[in-house]
Amino acid sequence: MTDRPKLQKFSVDGVTAPLRCATFRNIWLATLLSNLGNLFRGVGAAWAMTEMTASADKVALVQTATALPVMLISLPAGAIADMLDRRLVTLVALSIALCGAGALTALEALGLTTANLLLLFCFVIGSGMALMNPAWQSSVSEQVPADILPAAIALNGISFNIARSFGPAIGGVVVASAGAVAAFGLNALLYLPLLVALFFWKRAATPSRLPREQLGRAIISGVRYISNSPSIKIVMTRAMATGAIGSSISALMPLIARDLLHGGAQLYGIMLGAFGFGAIIGALSIGEMRRRMSGEAAIRACMLSMGGATAAVALSGEPVLTAAALVLAGAMWLVAFTLFDIGVQLSAPRWVAGRSLAAYQAAYSAGIAIGSWGWGRLTDVAGVEIALLISAALMMTSPLLGLWLRMPRIGARGEETETVALPEVRLALTERSGPLVVEIEYRVAQENARAFHNIMQDVQLSRQRNGGYGWSIARDIADPELWTERYHCPTWLDYLRQRNRWTQSDRVLDRNATAFHIGPDPVRIRRMLERPFGSVRGKEDVPDRGE
């Protein structure tokens, strides 16, 4: 019997409502332990690197090595998450991370760890997590009802930040008392509960009427969807910029503890804990912020607050004041990225959710990876204080991006509609028959021409993100009321996929365009095979397959 989320009434505003779903609760608790392990390893790796080298850019590269795989393999990982069983993908990915953590523990125990080996195994662990994240995040909607999905997304942020509140401090104690090897070993051990929780999750898979996409085509269709989705592109760009300019605190935290506060591993853990504690406060306040502020206003408030907090960290020199500033920075960091995350998850339909989340994660991870390296290089040249002040100034000016890239309004998730009936076909077609040409004729009153043309620009994006290409709209010069929309699909199977990918918003858009049509006859649709050689017999005595 499959374990489907029960569609009972939950309080949409209650951030703990998703925990009433048993599957989500079990995976969430196991994820909390996994996040603790990751943070133990992060503390151990960062501090081990500070003991191996005095180079600030090497220290910052620990974070880059963990984040870089997300940038490199996220899109294939997202395609795999959309093509295959997300539960199995998550299990395999987590096993890769477990192997990397186990190998790093063994090397450290044998005293064989070097700076380059440390970065290599951080990269391996990061690769496992990069493969896991799209499948894990896009599966949240399969574990909870749709009305509490934003709360579930926020809870996942809280899980990480509960771990961040206590994990670094505990990790600092572990490293100080037992060395980095203990932190690496605990990282490997704490992956096991999540493996067990995922193993026992009875995922309800919905079979598709159409064959599974191949990996290359799945990646292309994901890129095409994202490139024709203005809201997702805006969120990705803003997230990448925020990651680049806001990563200074996380990347330079060991140096903040060592050089600005003159502390050791334990103080470093406490400072990370303050940042994580602030993030929990931020996660608990997201619902209220979403009610009171638009997405753009909330992001602006986050950036200005983070800028002020970063400047305070640079100038404080006192652990208590620095910790207070980190609480504020952590809260605003979590709010900003949860709003970005919610924006992507609610903008993408289920068929492309993994790829959309993967592209978003690649964007902000690229920002964090490049930013971390850049802040490390700048610190080598100008020092920790100057680097943090420059980061603060950039954060305070980043709201200007909203003048060109305003955050989209976050509404309900765009889900697929009911299955669309097959069109009438009298020619024998195979899945690979194509290209297919679709022509749609509208008759539009001349006084409505401009309004019709404007809405057809949105129709173009809808056709293209669902699989069409070569879109055009033409007006008959002899009959100005006659308009012809034309686009292509690579094959007959791609056309069937395009029809089955329509969401409610796509249907509304199509109805709005059709509403301009006048006259007694309905909109005329032609579907034509562009190169029909394979459908025509070469000999005259062999009948055509279309007859």
C-alpha positions in Angstrom: 0.0 0.0 0.0 1.5 3.3 -1.0 2.1 6.1 1.5 0.3 9.1 -0.1 0.1 12.4 1.7 -3.4 12.6 3.3 -5.4 15.5 1.9 -6.8 16.5 5.3 -7.2 20.1 6.4 -4.0 21.8 7.6 -3.4 25.3 8.6 -1.6 26.9 5.7 0.1 29.4 8.0 1.3 26.8 10.5 5.0 26.2 9.8 4.8 22.8 11.6 1.7 21.5 9.7 3.8 19.4 7.3 5.2 17.4 10.3 1.8 15.8 10.6 2.6 13.8 7.4 4.5 10.7 8.5 6.7 10.4 5.5 7.7 14.0 5.5 8.3 13.9 9.3 10.6 10.8 9.1 12.7 12.2 6.2 12.8 15.6 7.8 14.2 14.3 11.1 16.7 12.1 9.3 17.7 15.0 7.2 18.3 17.0 10.4 20.8 14.4 11.5 22.4 14.4 8.0 22.8 18.1 8.1 24.4 17.9 11.5 27.0 15.5 10.0 27.6 17.8 7.1 28.3 20.7 9.4 30.6 18.6 11.6 32.6 17.8 8.4 32.5 21.4 7.3 34.0 22.6 10.6 36.6 19.8 10.6 37.6 20.5 7.0 37.8 24.3 7.4 39.8 24.1 10.6 42.1 21.3 9.2 42.8 23.5 6.2 43.7 26.5 8.5 46.2 24.2 10.2 47.7 23.0 7.0 48.1 26.3 5.3 48.0 30.1 6.1 46.6 30.9 2.7 43.1 32.5 2.9 42.1 31.4 -0.6 42.8 27.8 0.3 40.6 28.1 3.4 37.8 29.7 1.3 38.3 26.9 -1.3 36.9 24.4 1.2 33.5 25.9 0.7 34.1 26.3 -3.0 34.9 22.6 -3.4 31.7 21.6 -1.7 29.5 24.1 -3.7 31.2 23.7 -7.1 29.6 20.3 -7.9 26.2 21.8 -7.6 27.1 24.2 -10.4 28.7 21.5 -12.6 26.2 18.6 -12.3 22.9 20.1 -11.1 21.2 20.2 -14.5 21.9 16.5 -15.3 21.0 15.7 -11.7 17.7 17.5 -12.2 17.0 15.7 -15.4 17.7 12.4 -13.7 15.3 13.3 -10.9 12.5 14.0 -13.4 13.2 10.9 -15.4 13.7 8.3 -12.7 12.3 7.3 -9.3 13.3 10.2 -7.1 13.6 8.0 -4.1 16.1 5.7 -5.8 18.1 8.7 -7.1 18.3 10.1 -3.6 19.5 6.8 -2.2 22.3 6.4 -4.8 23.4 10.0 -4.4 23.5 9.7 -0.6 25.6 6.5 -0.9 28.1 8.5 -3.0 28.4 11.1 -0.2 28.7 8.3 2.4 31.6 6.7 0.5 33.4 10.1 0.2 33.0 10.8 3.9 34.1 7.3 4.8 37.3 7.6 2.6 38.1 11.0 4.1 37.8 9.6 7.6 40.1 6.7 6.8 42.7 9.1 5.2 42.6 11.4 8.2 42.9 8.5 10.6 46.0 7.3 8.8 47.5 10.8 8.7 47.6 10.9 4.9 45.3 14.0 4.4 46.9 16.8 2.4 45.3 20.2 1.4 44.5 18.9 -2.1 43.2 15.6 -0.9 40.9 17.4 1.5 39.5 19.5 -1.3 39.1 16.4 -3.5 37.0 14.5 -1.0 35.0 17.6 -0.1 34.3 17.7 -3.9 33.2 14.1 -3.9 30.9 14.6 -1.0 29.5 17.7 -2.6 28.9 15.8 -5.8 26.8 13.2 -4.0 24.8 16.0 -2.4 24.5 17.8 -5.7 23.0 14.7 -7.3 20.7 14.3 -4.3 19.3 17.8 -3.9 17.1 18.1 -7.0 15.5 14.7 -6.3 15.0 15.4 -2.6 13.7 18.9 -3.0 11.3 18.1 -5.9 10.0 15.1 -4.0 8.7 17.3 -1.1 5.5 18.0 -3.1 4.9 14.2 -3.1 5.1 14.0 0.7 2.7 16.8 1.7 -0.6 18.4 0.3 -0.2 21.3 -2.0 -1.6 23.9 0.3 1.2 23.4 2.9 4.1 23.1 0.4 5.5 26.5 1.2 5.5 25.5 4.9 7.3 22.3 4.0 10.0 24.2 2.0 10.5 26.6 5.0 10.8 23.6 7.3 13.6 22.1 5.2 15.4 25.4 5.7 14.7 25.2 9.4 16.1 21.7 9.5 19.4 22.9 8.1 19.5 25.9 10.3 18.7 24.0 13.5 21.7 21.9 12.6 23.7 25.0 11.9 22.7 26.5 15.3 24.1 23.6 17.3 26.2 21.6 14.8 29.1 24.0 14.4 29.5 24.6 18.1 29.3 20.8 18.7 31.6 20.3 15.7 34.1 22.9 17.2 34.1 20.9 20.5 34.6 17.6 18.6 37.5 19.0 16.5 39.1 20.6 19.5 38.9 17.5 21.6 39.2 14.6 19.2 40.5 16.2 15.9 39.1 16.4 12.4 38.9 12.7 12.1 36.1 12.5 14.6 34.1 15.1 12.7 34.6 13.2 9.4 33.6 9.9 11.0 30.4 11.4 12.5 29.6 12.9 9.1 29.6 9.4 7.6 27.7 7.9 10.5 24.9 10.5 10.4 24.1 9.7 6.8 22.7 6.3 7.8 19.4 7.4 9.3 18.5 9.3 6.1 19.3 6.2 4.0 17.0 4.1 6.2 14.2 6.7 6.1 14.4 6.9 2.3 14.6 3.1 2.0 11.3 2.7 3.8 9.5 5.5 2.0 6.8 3.9 -0.2 6.7 6.4 -2.9 3.5 6.6 -5.0 4.7 6.8 -8.6 2.3 8.0 -11.3 2.9 6.2 -14.6 3.2 8.2 -17.7 1.4 7.4 -20.9 4.5 8.4 -22.9 8.0 6.8 -23.0 10.6 8.2 -20.7 12.8 11.0 -22.1 16.5 10.2 -22.8 18.9 12.1 -20.6 20.2 14.5 -23.4 16.7 15.4 -24.6 15.6 15.8 -21.0 18.4 18.3 -20.3 17.5 20.2 -23.5 13.8 20.3 -22.6 14.7 21.6 -19.2 17.0 24.3 -20.5 14.3 25.3 -23.0 11.6 25.5 -20.3 13.8 27.7 -18.1 14.9 29.9 -20.9 11.3 30.6 -21.8 10.2 31.2 -18.1 10.9 34.8 -17.2 10.0 34.4 -13.5 12.4 31.5 -13.0 15.2 33.4 -14.9 14.7 36.4 -12.6 14.8 34.3 -9.4 18.0 32.5 -10.6 19.7 35.8 -11.5 18.9 37.4 -8.1 19.9 34.2 -6.2 23.2 34.0 -8.0 24.0 37.7 -7.3 22.9 37.3 -3.6 25.1 34.1 -3.3 28.1 35.9 -4.8 28.1 39.0 -2.7 26.6 37.5 0.5 28.9 34.5 0.7 31.7 36.5 2.4 30.6 35.7 5.9 30.4 31.9 5.4 33.6 31.7 3.4 35.6 33.9 5.8 34.1 32.6 9.0 37.3 30.7 10.1 39.3 33.9 9.5 36.7 36.0 11.3 37.1 33.8 14.4 40.9 33.6 14.1 42.0 37.0 13.0 39.2 39.4 14.0 38.1 37.7 17.3 41.4 36.0 18.1 39.7 32.7 18.9 40.0 29.0 18.1 37.9 26.2 16.7 35.4 26.4 19.5 34.7 30.1 19.0 34.5 29.4 15.2 31.7 26.9 16.0 29.9 29.3 18.2 29.9 32.0 15.5 28.5 29.5 13.0 25.9 28.6 15.5 24.9 32.2 15.9 24.4 32.4 12.1 22.4 29.2 12.2 20.3 30.4 15.1 19.4 33.6 13.2 18.4 31.4 10.3 15.9 29.6 12.4 14.4 32.9 13.5 14.2 33.9 9.9 12.5 30.7 8.9 9.8 31.2 11.6 9.1 34.7 10.3 8.8 33.9 6.6 5.0 33.4 6.8 4.5 36.8 8.4 6.9 38.5 5.9 5.0 37.0 3.0 1.7 38.3 4.3 3.0 41.8 5.0 5.4 42.4 2.1 5.7 41.7 -1.6 8.6 39.4 -2.7 10.6 42.4 -4.0 10.2 44.4 -0.8 11.2 41.3 1.3 14.3 40.7 -0.7 15.3 44.4 -0.4 14.8 44.3 3.3 17.0 41.2 3.5 19.8 42.7 1.5 19.9 46.0 3.4 19.8 44.1 6.8 22.6 41.7 5.7 24.7 44.6 4.5 24.4 46.3 7.9 25.1 43.0 9.7 28.2 42.3 7.6 29.6 45.7 8.3 29.1 45.2 12.0 31.0 41.9 11.9 33.9 43.6 10.1 34.1 46.4 12.7 33.0 44.8 15.9 36.0 42.9 17.3 33.9 41.7 20.2 32.5 38.1 20.2 29.1 39.1 21.6 28.5 41.9 19.2 29.7 39.8 16.3 27.4 36.9 17.3 24.5 39.4 17.4 25.3 40.6 14.0 25.6 37.0 12.7 22.1 36.2 14.1 20.7 39.0 12.0 22.7 38.0 8.9 21.6 34.4 9.3 18.0 35.3 9.6 18.0 37.5 6.4 20.1 35.0 4.4 17.6 32.2 5.2 14.5 34.4 4.4 16.0 35.5 1.1 16.9 32.0 -0.2 13.7 30.5 1.1 11.7 33.1 -0.9 13.9 32.3 -4.0 13.3 28.6 -3.4 9.5 29.0 -3.0 9.4 31.1 -6.1 11.0 28.4 -8.2 9.1 25.5 -6.7 5.7 27.2 -7.2 6.6 28.4 -10.7 7.6 25.0 -12.2 5.1 22.2 -13.0 5.9 18.7 -11.7 7.3 17.4 -15.0 10.2 19.8 -14.9 10.4 20.5 -11.2 13.7 18.7 -10.7 15.4 20.5 -13.6 14.1 23.9 -12.5 15.3 23.4 -9.0 18.7 22.1 -10.3 19.2 25.1 -12.5 18.3 27.4 -9.6 20.7 25.6 -7.3 23.4 25.7 -9.9 22.9 29.4 -10.2 23.2 30.3 -6.5 25.9 27.7 -6.0 27.9 29.2 -8.8 27.5 32.6 -7.1 28.6 31.1 -3.7 31.5 29.3 -5.3 32.8 32.2 -7.3 32.1 34.7 -4.5 33.9 32.5 -1.9 36.9 32.3 -4.1 36.8 36.0 -4.8 36.5 37.0 -1.1 39.4 34.7 -0.3 41.6 36.3 -2.9 40.6 39.8 -1.8 41.3 38.9 1.8 44.8 37.8 0.9 45.4 41.3 -0.6 43.4 43.6 1.6 42.6 41.7 4.8 39.4 40.3 6.3 38.0 43.6 7.5 38.2 45.3 4.1 36.8 42.3 2.3 33.7 42.2 4.6 33.2 46.0 4.3 33.2 45.8 0.5 30.7 42.8 0.7 28.5 44.9 3.0 28.6 47.9 0.5 27.6 45.6 -2.4 24.7 44.1 -0.4 23.4 47.5 0.4 23.4 48.5 -3.3 22.0 45.2 -4.6 18.3 46.2 -4.2 18.9 48.3 -7.3 18.7 45.1 -9.3 15.0 45.2 -8.6 14.7 48.1 -11.0 15.4 45.7 -13.9 14.8 42.3 -12.4 11.8 42.7 -10.1 10.9 39.6 -8.1 7.8 37.9 -9.7 4.6 37.6 -7.7 4.4 34.1 -6.1 1.2 32.4 -6.6 -0.1 28.8 -6.7 2.0 26.1 -8.2 1.6 25.6 -11.9 0.4 22.0 -12.1 -0.4 19.9 -15.2 -4.1 19.7 -16.2 -6.0 16.6 -16.9 -4.8 14.3 -19.8 -5.4 15.8 -23.2 -7.2 13.7 -25.8 -5.2 12.7 -28.9 -5.8 14.7 -32.0 -7.4 13.1 -35.1 -4.7 11.3 -37.1 -5.3 9.4 -40.5 -1.6 9.1 -41.5 0.4 6.3 -40.0 2.9 7.9 -37.6 5.7 6.6 -35.4 7.1 8.3 -32.3 10.1 9.5 -34.4 8.0 10.9 -37.3 8.7 14.6 -37.8 9.3 17.4 -37.7 5.7 18.3 -37.0 4.4 21.7 -38.1 1.4 23.1 -36.2 -0.6 26.0 -37.8 -3.4 27.8 -35.9 -5.6 30.3 -37.7 -7.4 33.1 -35.8 -9.8 35.7 -37.2 -9.4 38.9 -35.1 -11.2 42.2 -35.4 -8.8 44.9 -36.7 -9.4 47.1 -33.6 -8.2 44.2 -31.4 -5.0 43.6 -33.4 -2.5 45.2 -31.0 -4.0 43.5 -27.9 -4.1 40.1 -29.7 -0.4 40.5 -30.8 0.6 41.4 -27.2 -1.0 38.3 -25.8 0.5 36.1 -28.5 4.0 37.0 -27.1 3.0 35.2 -23.9 1.6 32.3 -26.0 5.0 32.1 -27.8 6.8 31.5 -24.4 4.2 28.9 -23.5 4.7 27.0 -26.7 8.4 27.1 -26.5 8.9 26.2 -22.9 6.7 23.1 -23.4 8.6 21.8 -26.4 7.9 23.9 -29.5 10.4 25.8 -31.6 10.5 28.1 -34.7 7.4 29.9 -33.4 6.0 32.8 -35.5 2.8 34.8 -35.9 1.8 36.2 -39.3 -1.0 38.5 -40.6 -2.5 38.0 -44.0 -1.9 41.2 -46.1 -5.0 40.6 -48.3 -7.2 39.7 -45.3 -6.0 41.7 -42.3 -8.4 39.9 -39.9 -6.6 36.6 -40.6 -3.7 35.7 -38.3 -1.7 32.5 -38.5 0.4 31.1 -35.6 3.0 28.5 -36.6 5.5 26.4 -34.6 7.4 23.2 -34.9 7.9 20.1 -32.7 10.9 17.8 -33.5 8.9 14.6 -33.6 5.4 13.3 -33.1 6.3 12.1 -29.7 7.6 15.6 -28.8 4.3 17.0 -29.9 2.4 14.6 -27.6 4.7 15.6 -24.7 4.0 19.2 -25.4 0.3 18.7 -25.2 0.5 16.8 -22.0 2.7 19.4 -20.3 0.1 22.1 -20.4 -0.6 23.7 -17.0 -3.7 25.5 -15.8 -2.0 28.8 -16.6 -1.2 27.6 -20.1 -4.8 26.7 -20.7 -6.0 30.1 -19.4 -3.5 31.8 -21.7 -4.8 29.7 -24.7 -8.4 30.6 -23.9 -7.5 34.3 -23.6 -5.9 34.2 -27.1 -8.8 32.2 -28.5 -11.3 34.7 -27.1 -10.1 37.2 -29.7 -11.4 34.9 -32.5 -14.5 36.1 -34.3 -16.7 34.5 -36.9 -19.0 31.5 -37.1 -16.2 28.9 -37.5 -13.9 27.8 -34.7 -10.2 28.4 -34.6 -8.7 26.2 -37.3 -5.7 23.9 -36.4 -3.6 22.1 -38.9 -1.0 19.5 -37.9 1.4 18.6 -40.8 4.4 16.4 -41.2 7.2 18.6 -42.7 9.3 15.8 -44.3 6.8 13.0 -45.0 9.1 10.8 -47.1 9.0 7.9 -44.7 5.1 8.0 -44.9 5.0 7.7 -48.7 5.7 4.4 -50.5 8.5 4.4 -53.1 6.6 2.2 -55.6 3.3 3.1 -57.3 1.8 -0.4 -56.7 2.3 0.0 -52.9 -0.5 2.0 -51.2 0.3 5.0 -49.2 0.1 4.4 -45.4 -2.1 7.4 -45.0 -4.8 6.1 -47.4 
